[in-house]
């Protein structure tokens, strides 16, 4: 048995036997990323819908900024959050640096622009289709937005899944603000980097397999949601 086969067998054994260290890291990763996506959605969905429906002052600049922030480098976000939460920073007294909360903040800043920008495009397309009907019914922008979000719910679910995929795979920002502290802020991506450098390839490979399975699950769920949306639209 060559080295790769041996390490892969060890990785599968860790997953199947429910290794406590492995599942502790997975549980923290899911908790941080799901919380970050929920907060980002609460901000990004209404923000994107508002920009998609209403011509705001400097509307074009706002759209450009949202689209630009979709590709914001994670290490830059990590650095900004680190400076804000450090002892000399404005939020230093809160003592959030090197905690899961700091990691959630970093992931929210990374995911929220993605959700907002994609939501803006979805809602803008729907608004172009329904704008005359809304006007004939006398609906205000604030009443139209919930209707548009509901009508685009299947597409927006795939947007949220894309945000979750970005969050769960993040390493740079969470490493800077979380510190990769064992039993405190060690998530899947940072553990993979650490254990690979230590030569503990079985654990790193096991976490890598879990990440791949999560990616497959997210893509499969997105495909199912799109299929359900098409069936609903055709009904």
C-alpha positions in Angstrom: 0.0 0.0 0.0 1.5 3.3 -1.1 1.5 6.4 1.2 -1.5 8.0 -0.4 -3.6 4.9 0.0 -2.5 4.6 3.6 -3.4 8.2 4.4 -6.7 7.9 2.6 -7.6 4.8 4.6 -6.7 6.6 7.8 -8.8 9.6 6.7 -11.8 7.4 6.0 -11.3 5.6 9.4 -11.4 9.0 11.2 -14.7 9.9 9.4 -16.4 6.6 9.9 -15.4 6.1 13.6 -16.5 9.6 14.5 -13.1 10.9 15.7 -13.9 13.6 18.4 -11.3 16.1 17.1 -12.6 15.8 13.6 -16.2 16.3 14.4 -15.4 19.1 16.8 -13.8 21.0 14.0 -16.6 20.3 11.6 -19.2 21.4 14.1 -17.5 24.7 14.8 -17.0 25.3 11.0 -20.7 24.8 10.3 -21.8 26.9 13.3 -19.6 29.8 12.2 -20.4 29.7 8.5 -24.2 29.1 8.9 -24.4 32.0 11.4 -22.4 34.2 9.1 -24.6 33.4 6.1 -27.8 34.0 8.2 -26.6 37.5 9.2 -25.3 38.3 5.7 -28.7 37.2 4.3 -30.6 39.4 6.8 -28.6 42.4 5.5 -27.8 41.5 1.9 -31.3 40.4 0.7 -33.2 43.6 1.6 -30.2 45.7 0.6 -29.8 44.0 -2.8 -33.6 44.2 -3.4 -33.7 47.9 -2.6 -30.9 48.6 -5.0 -32.6 46.4 -7.6 -35.9 48.2 -7.4 -35.2 51.8 -6.6 -32.9 54.3 -8.4 -30.9 55.6 -5.4 -28.5 58.6 -5.5 -25.3 57.4 -7.1 -27.1 54.2 -8.1 -24.5 53.2 -10.7 -21.6 53.7 -8.2 -23.5 51.6 -5.6 -23.9 48.7 -8.2 -20.2 48.9 -9.1 -19.2 48.9 -5.4 -21.3 45.8 -4.7 -20.0 44.0 -7.7 -16.4 44.9 -6.7 -16.9 43.7 -3.1 -17.9 40.3 -4.4 -14.2 39.7 -5.2 -12.9 41.3 -2.0 -9.6 39.5 -1.0 -10.2 37.6 2.2 -6.9 38.6 3.7 -7.8 42.2 3.4 -11.1 41.6 5.2 -9.2 39.7 7.9 -6.7 42.5 8.3 -9.5 45.2 8.6 -11.4 43.1 11.2 -8.2 42.4 13.1 -7.4 46.1 13.3 -10.9 46.9 14.4 -10.9 44.2 17.1 -7.3 44.5 18.3 -6.6 46.0 21.7 -5.8 49.4 20.1 -8.8 49.3 17.7 -12.2 50.9 18.2 -13.8 47.6 19.1 -10.9 46.3 21.2 -12.7 46.6 24.6 -15.2 44.0 23.5 -12.5 41.4 23.6 -13.7 39.6 20.4 -10.4 39.0 18.7 -9.5 35.3 18.4 -13.0 34.2 19.1 -15.6 32.5 16.9 -17.5 35.9 16.9 -14.6 37.5 15.1 -14.6 34.8 12.5 -18.3 35.3 12.0 -17.8 39.0 11.5 -15.1 38.4 8.9 -17.3 35.9 7.0 -20.3 38.2 7.1 -18.2 40.9 5.4 -17.1 38.5 2.7 -20.5 36.9 2.1 -22.9 39.8 2.4 -21.7 41.6 -0.8 -22.1 38.4 -2.8 -25.7 38.0 -1.5 -26.5 41.7 -2.1 -25.1 41.9 -5.6 -26.7 38.7 -6.8 -30.0 39.6 -5.1 -29.9 43.0 -6.8 -29.7 41.3 -10.3 -32.5 38.8 -9.5 -34.8 41.4 -8.1 -34.1 43.9 -10.9 -35.0 41.4 -13.5 -38.3 40.5 -11.7 -39.1 44.2 -11.2 -38.7 44.9 -14.9 -41.3 42.1 -15.5 -43.8 43.2 -12.8 -43.2 47.0 -12.5 -46.3 48.0 -14.5 -48.5 45.7 -12.5 -47.2 47.0 -9.2 -47.8 50.6 -10.4 -51.4 49.7 -11.4 -52.0 48.3 -8.0 -50.5 51.3 -6.3 -47.9 49.3 -4.5 -45.0 51.3 -2.9 -41.4 50.1 -3.2 -41.5 48.8 0.4 -44.5 46.6 -0.4 -43.1 45.5 -3.7 -39.8 44.3 -2.3 -41.2 41.4 -0.2 -43.3 40.3 -3.2 -40.3 40.2 -5.4 -38.2 38.4 -2.9 -40.9 35.8 -2.5 -41.3 35.4 -6.2 -37.5 34.9 -6.6 -37.2 32.6 -3.6 -35.9 29.6 -5.5 -33.2 31.6 -7.2 -32.3 33.4 -4.0 -31.9 30.1 -2.2 -29.2 29.2 -4.6 -27.6 32.6 -3.9 -27.6 31.8 -0.2 -26.0 28.4 -1.0 -23.3 30.2 -3.0 -22.7 32.4 0.0 -22.4 29.4 2.3 -19.9 27.8 -0.1 -17.7 30.9 0.1 -17.9 31.0 3.9 -17.2 27.4 4.6 -14.2 27.3 2.3 -12.7 30.5 3.7 -9.2 30.3 5.3 -7.3 33.6 5.1 -9.6 35.9 7.0 -10.6 33.4 9.7 -7.0 32.5 10.3 -6.1 36.1 10.9 -8.9 37.0 13.2 -9.4 33.6 14.8 -5.8 32.6 15.4 -6.5 28.9 14.8 -6.7 28.1 18.5 -7.3 24.5 19.4 -10.8 23.8 20.8 -11.7 27.5 20.3 -11.3 28.8 16.7 -9.9 25.9 14.7 -12.2 25.3 11.7 -11.8 22.9 8.8 -9.8 25.0 6.4 -7.3 26.3 9.1 -7.0 22.7 10.5 -6.2 21.4 7.0 -3.4 24.0 6.6 -2.0 23.3 10.0 -2.1 19.5 9.9 -0.6 19.4 6.5 2.4 21.4 7.7 2.7 19.0 10.6 2.6 16.0 8.4 -0.7 14.7 9.9 -2.1 14.0 6.5 -4.9 11.6 7.6 -6.7 14.3 9.5 -6.1 16.9 6.8 -7.4 14.5 4.2 -10.4 13.6 6.2 -11.4 17.2 6.6 -10.7 17.7 2.9 -13.1 14.9 2.1 -15.8 16.5 4.3 -15.3 19.8 2.5 -15.7 18.1 -0.9 -18.8 16.3 0.3 -20.2 19.6 1.6 -19.5 21.2 -1.8 -21.3 18.3 -3.6 -24.2 18.6 -1.2 -24.6 22.4 -1.7 -24.4 22.0 -5.5 -26.9 19.1 -5.4 -29.3 21.2 -3.3 -28.9 24.1 -5.6 -29.8 21.9 -8.6 -32.8 20.6 -6.8 -33.9 24.1 -5.9 -33.6 25.2 -9.5 -35.5 22.2 -10.7 -38.3 22.9 -8.1 -38.4 26.5 -9.2 -38.7 25.6 -12.9 -41.5 23.1 -12.1 -43.3 25.8 -10.0 -42.9 28.4 -12.8 -44.3 25.9 -15.3 -47.2 24.8 -13.2 
